[in-house]
Amino acid sequence: MDGKKRTNIKPGLHVNIVQKQDQRSGELTEGYVQDILTNSPNHPHGIKVRLETGEVGRVQEILPED
């Protein structure tokens, strides 16, 4: 699924995000979505979310549930 479309993102979803300070290195942070912070229906760099751990970043990939 595409992390650039807001309709694909829901609270509780397992995702990889890139945080602002990691954009150059491309380091991904794995976690579960708590809040969706982007209001527009899509975003070219990924929908911005807050994870349950408090980290904020843009969704790069949606991980499959086990």
N, C-alpha and C positions, 0 to 999 in steps of 0.2 A: 504493500500500500504506500501511497504517496504522502510524505510529511509536509508537503507544500499546500495541501488542501485542508481547510479547517474542518470540513465535514468528516474527515477520516480520523480526527483526533478526539478522544473522549477521556474524561477522568478515569484513572485506574488502568489505562493502556500502558503496556511495557514498551519503552522507546529508548533510542540512543539520541542524545542531544549534543550539540556543540555549544559550549559556554563562550561568552564574549572574549574572555582572555585566552581561549584555546582556538580561536578562529584561524590564526596563522599556522599553528601546528596541526590543526585538524583533529586534536585529541577528543574522543567521544566520552560522554558520561552516560551510564546506563541507569535507568530508574523508571518509576511509575508516575504518570501524569497526575498532578493534584489540581492545577488550574490552567486554563487556556488564557493567555495574555494578549494574543493577536485578535483584533476585532474583525479585520477584513476576511473575506471568504477564502483567499489564498495569498501566499507570499513567496516570492522567488527564492528566498534563502531558507525557507522553512517556517512553520508556525511556532511562535514563541510560547513556551510553556514553563510552569513552575513544577518541579518534581516534588514528591512527598518529602524528600530530604531538604527542600528549600532552595536547591540550585535552579537557576533560570538559564534557559538557552533555547536554541531553535532545533526543532525535530529534524534529524537527518535520516533516520529510518525507524520504521515501526517493526518491533520484534514479534515473532510468532509466540502465541501463548502455548505453554507446555500442555 
